[in-house]
Amino acid sequence: MVVSGNGRGGGGSGVRRNSTGLSYTHDGQVYTGLTTEAGSAADITQSKGDEELAERRVLFMGMPRSGKTSIVSVIFDGTQAYETLGMLPTVLPTMYPLMAGIVVYDFPGVDDYSETQYNNISESVYEGEHTSLVYVVDSQGDLQASLSTMYSIIRTAQSVNADIPINIFINKVDGLSDELKQDTQQDIQNKVMKTMTYESLNSTFVQFFLTTIYDESIREALSRVVRRLVPRYNTLETILNSFCSKSSLDKAFLFDMNTKVYLATDSTSTESLLYMFTCHTLAAIEEIMTLCSGYVPMGEEETGMQKTAVMMDGSTRIFVYQVNSCLALLCLVSLKVPRHDSLLDFNGSKIAKAIRKILP
């Protein structure tokens, strides 16, 4: 990922409009388009050409040092949390492709909305029914300034897309007690909802998440954001509901193996501790599968599916079915349920085949 400078409006940096609104000047150079997570020089074109925005997109925005770039770096690049301490601020918008055609865009942080790039970004970035906005708030920073910038962004976004989902990540809560975390979230939530009501902004699609890069809360939060954008999500949920019912499963997740973000799950409630547990387990299973079995290429034959079973804490079994090279179906079943592995394997193969048709 290409990062340099301080990502602010001064110091020789500015913004020019184009059809996507992603044209920047930095140190006298004009850049149009985006960098990718790989940071290839070919991904940045100077003074010409525009980069098409993905139809299904998540826009990460926030003030400098709020931690948004650290969040996407930990999830997509596998950066360790401690390695983000010396990370340079983002100067250019950076794109991170996810499964199902979803792309996450990390925008440079700003101190003052009225004088910097967010105010100059074309409103078209907020358009579309498959666009979602994530605003990262530093729970230990200048809350008033951060929320003020957020309201300005929301006004602009809702002026062109009244139903755009607003996802507020209350970040850097790792140093807070559980009680203080809840108090902080409640305080921010009350302020935001009160202001949005006063300004007649649409608060129907506003969500709040407590996040920190030191646990899996960032992946869980992003999972809840992107699943709204997954093609035919209701169909996937129905399939997983049927799978759980007919196979006596407690829970089923469809994971993106690279990021450990789940794209779909059944309709039963998902507890944070359960997700963190499955996320860590999946990482361990992935290493075992890589070392012991490897990936079996997928064809039309259902027998190409890889399966891994793990016994946990004497009361739960976890099964992981490899849907394709990027997707895995993780299932939890209680040991109290009689073992019918052949039925589970048969149903698992059918479900994996159905998922491959929906998310090829």
Protein Blocks (a to p, Z undefined) as FASTA:
>chain_A
ZZehjhpabeoiacdddfkopacdeehiacehjddfkopaklpcghiajddddfbdcddd
ddehklmmmmmmmmmnopafklmmmpccdfbdcddddehhiacddddddfblklmmklmp
cfklmgcjkbccdddddfklcfklmmmmmmmmmmmmmmmomklccddddehkllpcfklm
mmmmmmmmmmmmmmmmmnopafklgccddddfkbmklmmmmmmmmmmmpghklmmmmmmm
mmmmmnopabdcdddfklopafbdcfbdcdfklmmmmmmmmmmmmmmmmmmnopadddfb
lklpccddddeehlaccddddfblmbccdddddfklccdfklmmmmmmmmmmmmmmmmZZ
